[in-house]
Amino acid sequence: MGEELLIIEDDAMLGIDLKRHFERGGRRIRLVRSLGEAEPFVHGPGYEGLVVLSDLHLPDGNALDLLERAREQGDTREWIFLTGFGEAPDAKRAKQLGAFDFLTKPMDRDRLDRILDAAYRGARAQRRLADETTQQRGRYSPAAFIGRSEEAARVRDTLTRLIQVPLSGIVIIGETGTGKGLAARILHHSGKRAGGPLVEVNCAALPRELLESELFGHEAGAFTGAKAAHRGLMEQASGGTLFLDEIGELHLDLQAKLLKALEDKAIRRLGGERTIPVDVQIIAATNRNLRELVAEKAFREDLYHRLGVFQLELPPLRARKTDLDGLVEELIREFNAASGKRVRRVPEAARKLLASYDWPGNVRELRNVMERSVLLSAGEELPVEWLQIRPESPVASAESGDVLRLPLDGSISFDAMEKLIMEAALKREDYNVMATARRLGMTRETLRYRMERHGLRRGKTPA
């Protein structure tokens, strides 16, 4: 039924003529002569025709009223209207309701065919988007945050509440790998903006100059190499959600521009003179303490309050180890399906090892461990030898205080290595950040970010 064309035309001769014309072109046609006859197909279940071609003035009313009711019920079809008068108010209203085109009779048939082909292309794209939205809504419901612990239940309950209210800004706080990206996708795909786009950007992954262009866009000639205009991520996300990961890494001048864009609900491209309206929900994520950054003048207080309408904190995996069994089973199913493996059992030795480990990389590290173990499995039992984790990190210092020994046998993750190196350097410099940064060959800002990421502070032993 999806490719069928619904024609609403009260002129019997014209209706039959249009029906025959389109049938000669290979289309399936359903012809009705009034709004009353069209109602079951526009509003009723089971009919999925993608395009409606309708006369504007029908014996029982104006077809724009039918379109308006259809739009209120979530109709995504493309509508083309035919009229013998072409009144300006009707044309304006048709445009406001999202009609594909508004044509005056008599119409050129070749032109009508081209318009109809374009309408079908647009309708198919809308249908694909609607289907993808439905799939994503099923995949990214609050239940996707797996776990039977009280901590996981609290997160699911909070997500369920948040998707029911139109918050303009949400900040997700948590260590690296705790599922901040998953939470953002749940908030979007299960929320009130699910029909709009979700645009994601990692603020730490792009240099400042490129990030400004990516966020706000640019006009042709705005800078060397800008040969064409570029729609920025905020513009692309209009009507939906912009997910700003690692928001704490955003430069102060970009923070000011972001705040202005959020307050004005408009952006100006680099090199542009006109303002472009945008309507976005901002979801920001960070593994840094934004309050401390505000106190250090490294993050704007006004932007902090503008983004943090609500703050959602995600627990580390070590705080919800009762969730391990459920997460492991889900990951095994996922990697079995992706690789064609058939792991069915997790031996007790593997369960004990998984439970005794503190997971510094959180769920992301668990995911990597399970992917490796499933891919290298040879039967139905999860191989313990490929877990390559140990309850305690075997690290020993050499005789010289400038040397630290780290195992390269796979028993310790890269994140854990980084934490140990930084902790040793900080202790050696008595937690003098400037001196430690100089010793490690990095900027003070980068060191502070990584200290926050790993929970390294004077007098505090990282968990």
Buried (B, 14 or more C-beta within 10 A) or exposed (E): EEBBBBBBBBBEEBBEEBBEBBEEEEBEBBBBBBBEBBBEBBEEEEBEBBBBBBBBBBEBEBBBBBBBBBBEEEBBBBBBBBBEEBEEEBBEBBEEBEBBBBBBEEBEEEEBBEBBEBBBEBBBEBBEBEEEBEEBBEEBBBEBBBBEBEBBBBBBEBBBEBBEEEBBBBBBBBBBBBBBBBBBBBBBBBBBBBBBBBBBBBBBEBEEEEBBBBBBBBBEEBEEEBEEBBEBBBBBBBEBBBBBBBBBBBBEEBBEBBBEBBEEEBBBBBBBEEEBEBBBBBBBBBBBBBEBBBEEEBBBEEBBEBBBEBEBEBBBBEBBBBBBBBBBEBBBEBBBEEBEBEBEEBEEEBBEBBEEBBBBBBBBBBBBBBBBBBEEBEEEEBBBEBBBBBEEBEBEEEEEEEEBEBEEEEBBBEBBBBBBBBBBBBEBBEBEBEBBBBBBEBEEEBBBBBBBBBBBEEEEEBE
